[in-house]
Amino acid sequence: MSSIAVKGERDGLVLILPPEDDNPSILAMLRSYLEQSGPFFKGASVTLDVGERVLNEEELQELRVLLEEWEVQLQGLRSSADETRAAAIAAEVELPFVVPLDVAVANSRPSTAIPEESVDALLVRRTLRSGQIVRHPGAIIVLGDVNPGAEIVAGGDVVVWGSLRGVVHAGAMGDARAMVCALKLSPMQLRISDKIAIAPESKGQGRLRPWQRLQQSPEVARIHQGGIVVEAWPGKK
């Protein structure tokens, strides 16, 4: 049985639903997927790609309510079915955009969930400032700093070629093998899968932060024996 695939695009995340023949219960399938994905989608805006599925107004309303339960905003719908697009436009559910799914795109839709290793990494060529959030189902690479108040949520690894001082969550979809690497690792909060480390409000507590070192150098955080540990970046001399 096929399952939902997630894809990161310029305008945000796209949830791609499998063909109706593979899984007729769209609501139950989406609920199960969100439960398995943990906090990755919390606060995100997503576009639903329903392909050739024919959905009525009531089903679209139910989908939006379900997403809101998980603090996910439905920002758009893609469909190759005229009935579904008409229902979305006619429904009281307000969608910023409802677009037809190009036939060529529809024919290339994946029939299975995208394996973690096949999701392309997202390259961010700028410094992330307070209030900015970057979310991607694969790895995220930042060529710049991540300032306090900025946030990164990745399904895979996070690599920051600069100072990491904001909030970071690697392996947000449950990947306990994910790592966080940075030239200067000083986040306010660091999460890997379901493990978390939080910086103390002050340094006068008789202990160092889990990621703090007497000499700043490139470091990598990972899960080891049930907790987050920080080590020198592999290959460092």
C-alpha positions in Angstrom: 0.0 0.0 0.0 1.3 3.4 -1.0 1.6 6.2 1.6 2.0 9.9 1.7 5.1 11.6 0.3 6.4 15.0 1.3 8.3 17.3 -0.9 10.0 20.6 -0.2 9.4 23.4 -2.8 10.2 27.1 -3.0 6.7 28.0 -1.7 6.8 25.5 1.1 5.9 21.8 1.8 3.8 19.7 -0.4 2.0 16.6 0.8 1.5 14.2 -2.1 -1.3 11.7 -1.6 -1.2 8.3 -3.3 -3.8 7.2 -5.9 -7.2 6.4 -4.5 -6.9 2.7 -5.5 -3.9 2.3 -3.2 -5.6 3.9 -0.1 -9.2 5.0 -0.3 -9.4 6.4 3.2 -7.7 9.8 2.8 -8.6 11.1 6.3 -7.4 8.1 8.2 -4.2 8.0 6.1 -3.4 11.6 6.7 -4.1 11.3 10.4 -1.7 8.3 10.7 0.9 10.1 8.7 0.8 13.2 11.0 1.0 11.0 14.1 4.1 9.2 12.7 5.8 12.5 11.7 5.9 13.9 15.2 6.4 17.7 15.5 7.9 18.2 12.0 4.7 19.8 10.6 3.7 21.8 13.7 3.3 25.4 12.6 3.9 24.7 8.9 1.9 25.7 5.9 1.3 22.9 3.4 -0.1 22.3 -0.1 -2.1 19.1 -0.6 -1.5 17.3 -3.9 -4.5 15.0 -4.2 -3.9 14.0 -7.8 -6.9 12.4 -9.5 -8.9 11.9 -6.3 -12.5 13.3 -6.4 -13.2 15.1 -3.1 -16.4 16.9 -2.2 -16.8 20.0 0.0 -17.3 18.0 3.2 -14.2 16.0 2.7 -12.1 19.1 2.0 -13.5 20.7 5.2 -12.6 17.5 7.2 -9.1 17.6 5.8 -8.6 21.2 6.8 -9.9 20.6 10.3 -7.6 17.6 10.7 -4.6 19.7 9.7 -5.6 22.5 12.1 -5.7 19.9 14.9 -2.0 19.4 14.3 -1.3 23.2 13.9 -0.8 22.9 10.2 -2.2 25.5 7.8 -3.7 24.3 4.5 -2.4 26.9 2.0 -3.3 25.3 -1.3 -4.6 22.4 -3.2 -3.4 20.7 -6.4 -5.8 18.4 -8.3 -6.2 17.0 -11.7 -9.9 16.3 -11.1 -12.3 19.1 -12.2 -14.8 18.0 -9.5 -12.3 18.4 -6.7 -11.2 21.9 -7.9 -14.8 23.0 -8.2 -15.6 21.7 -4.7 -12.6 23.6 -3.3 -13.6 26.8 -4.9 -17.3 26.4 -4.0 -16.6 25.3 -0.4 -16.6 27.7 2.5 -13.1 26.5 3.2 -10.9 29.4 2.1 -7.8 28.3 0.2 -5.2 30.8 -1.0 -4.9 28.9 -4.2 -6.5 25.9 -6.0 -4.6 24.9 -9.1 -4.9 22.2 -11.7 -2.2 19.5 -11.6 -0.5 19.3 -14.9 -1.0 15.9 -16.6 2.7 15.4 -17.0 3.2 16.1 -13.3 0.4 13.8 -12.4 1.9 11.0 -14.4 5.2 11.4 -12.6 3.7 11.3 -9.1 5.6 8.9 -6.8 3.6 5.8 -5.8 5.4 5.4 -2.5 6.6 7.6 0.3 9.9 9.3 -0.6 12.7 7.5 1.3 14.6 9.7 3.6 17.9 9.2 1.7 16.3 10.3 -1.6 15.1 13.7 -0.4 17.4 16.4 -1.7 19.2 18.6 0.8 18.1 22.3 1.0 20.9 24.8 0.6 20.3 28.2 2.2 22.8 30.8 1.1 22.1 33.5 3.7 22.1 34.2 7.4 18.8 33.4 9.1 17.6 36.3 11.3 15.2 36.4 14.2 11.7 35.3 13.2 12.8 33.4 10.1 11.9 29.6 10.0 13.3 27.1 7.5 11.6 23.8 7.3 12.5 20.9 5.0 11.8 17.1 4.9 15.5 16.3 4.1 18.8 17.8 5.3 19.4 21.5 5.6 22.7 23.2 4.9 23.1 26.9 5.8 26.0 29.0 4.4 25.8 31.7 7.1 24.7 32.2 10.7 21.5 31.2 12.4 20.8 34.1 14.8 18.8 33.9 18.1 15.1 33.8 17.3 15.6 32.0 14.0 14.6 28.3 13.7 15.5 25.3 11.5 13.4 22.2 11.3 14.8 19.3 9.2 13.8 15.8 8.6 17.4 14.9 8.2 20.8 16.5 9.2 21.5 20.2 9.8 24.8 21.7 8.8 25.6 25.3 9.5 28.7 26.8 8.0 28.7 29.6 10.6 27.3 30.3 14.1 24.3 28.4 15.2 22.6 30.4 18.0 18.9 29.9 17.3 16.6 26.9 17.6 17.4 23.7 15.6 15.5 20.4 15.3 17.2 17.7 13.2 15.5 14.3 12.5 12.2 16.0 13.2 10.3 13.2 11.6 11.7 10.6 13.9 15.2 10.0 12.5 17.4 9.3 15.6 20.5 9.0 13.3 20.3 12.7 12.3 23.1 15.1 13.3 23.6 18.8 13.9 27.0 20.3 12.8 28.2 23.9 13.0 31.4 25.9 13.0 30.2 27.5 16.3 27.5 25.4 18.1 25.7 27.6 20.6 21.9 27.1 20.1 19.3 28.2 22.5 17.5 24.9 21.9 18.8 21.8 20.1 16.6 18.8 19.3 17.3 15.6 17.5 14.3 13.3 16.9 12.5 13.3 20.3 15.6 14.3 22.4 16.1 17.9 23.5 18.8 20.1 25.1 18.0 23.6 26.2 20.4 26.4 27.1 20.2 27.7 30.6 19.0 31.3 31.1 22.4 32.2 32.6 25.9 30.8 32.7 26.3 31.2 36.5 24.8 27.8 37.3 28.0 25.9 37.9 27.8 23.9 34.7 28.4 24.4 31.0 25.8 24.1 28.3 25.7 20.6 26.8 27.3 22.1 23.6 29.6 24.7 25.2 33.4 24.3 25.1 36.2 26.3 26.6 37.5 26.8 23.0 35.0 27.3 20.2 35.6 24.9 17.4 33.5 23.0 14.8 31.3 20.5 16.6 28.7 17.9 15.8 25.7 16.9 18.0 24.2 13.5 17.8 22.2 11.0 19.9 24.3 8.5 21.8 23.1 6.1 24.5 19.7 7.8 24.8 21.0 11.4 25.1 22.4 14.2 23.0 26.2 14.4 23.0 28.5 16.9 21.4 31.9 16.0 19.8 34.5 17.7 17.7 33.5 17.8 14.0 35.0 14.6 12.4 38.1 15.3 10.5 39.1 18.3 12.6 42.8 18.5 13.3 
